[in-house]
């Protein structure tokens, strides 16, 4: 599974690098390194919606450090189980 994190200007300002690093830590913590890869994208086209990630083909907008655990559980963990 690929998780793309937008690092375009708007998402960068809203903390996409921190979100990307936290995602990597969560993946390692759950021992999913061989199943889930975090990659960067330079713009996913939803600049007004906050940090955007793409889990396989599903876009998730408005990702914050406050809701990241919920997003991770819903869009990553449920798909690898």
HUSULJO-V728774 format. One record per residue. N is the residue number from 0. PHI is phi in degrees with one decimal (NA if undefined). OMEGA is omega in whole degrees, -180 to 180 (999 if undefined). Layout:
N|PHI|OMEGA / N|PHI|OMEGA
This chain:
0|NA|176 / 1|-106.2|173 / 2|-119.0|178 / 3|-94.9|178 / 4|-114.7|179 / 5|-68.1|176 / 6|-121.3|175 / 7|-62.4|-174 / 8|-51.5|-176 / 9|-64.9|180 / 10|-69.2|178 / 11|-58.6|-180 / 12|-63.0|-178 / 13|-91.3|172 / 14|99.0|-177 / 15|-63.0|179 / 16|-67.1|177 / 17|-65.2|178 / 18|-62.5|178 / 19|-61.2|179 / 20|-65.4|177 / 21|-66.1|176 / 22|-60.2|179 / 23|-59.8|179 / 24|-65.2|179 / 25|-65.5|179 / 26|-64.3|178 / 27|-65.5|-180 / 28|-59.7|180 / 29|-90.3|179 / 30|57.9|-179 / 31|-110.0|-176 / 32|-56.3|-179 / 33|-82.8|-177 / 34|-109.7|-174 / 35|-128.0|178 / 36|-117.6|176 / 37|-97.1|-180 / 38|-130.3|179 / 39|-103.2|173 / 40|-132.4|-175 / 41|-85.9|169 / 42|-172.1|178 / 43|-103.2|171 / 44|85.1|-180 / 45|-125.1|-172 / 46|-59.7|-178 / 47|-78.5|-174 / 48|-93.2|-177 / 49|87.8|-178 / 50|-63.4|-179 / 51|-114.6|172 / 52|-124.4|177 / 53|-128.5|180 / 54|-103.0|-168 / 55|51.7|-179 / 56|-105.6|-177 / 57|-100.2|177 / 58|-82.4|176 / 59|-128.8|-178 / 60|-107.3|176 / 61|71.5|-180 / 62|-75.8|178 / 63|-131.2|177 / 64|-66.6|180 / 65|-73.2|-179 / 66|-106.3|-175 / 67|-62.1|180 / 68|-61.8|178 / 69|-63.0|178 / 70|-62.5|179 / 71|-59.8|-180 / 72|-61.2|-175 / 73|-73.2|-170 / 74|-102.5|179 / 75|-111.1|-175 / 76|-58.0|-179 / 77|-63.7|-177 / 78|-89.9|180 / 79|-97.4|179 / 80|-70.9|999
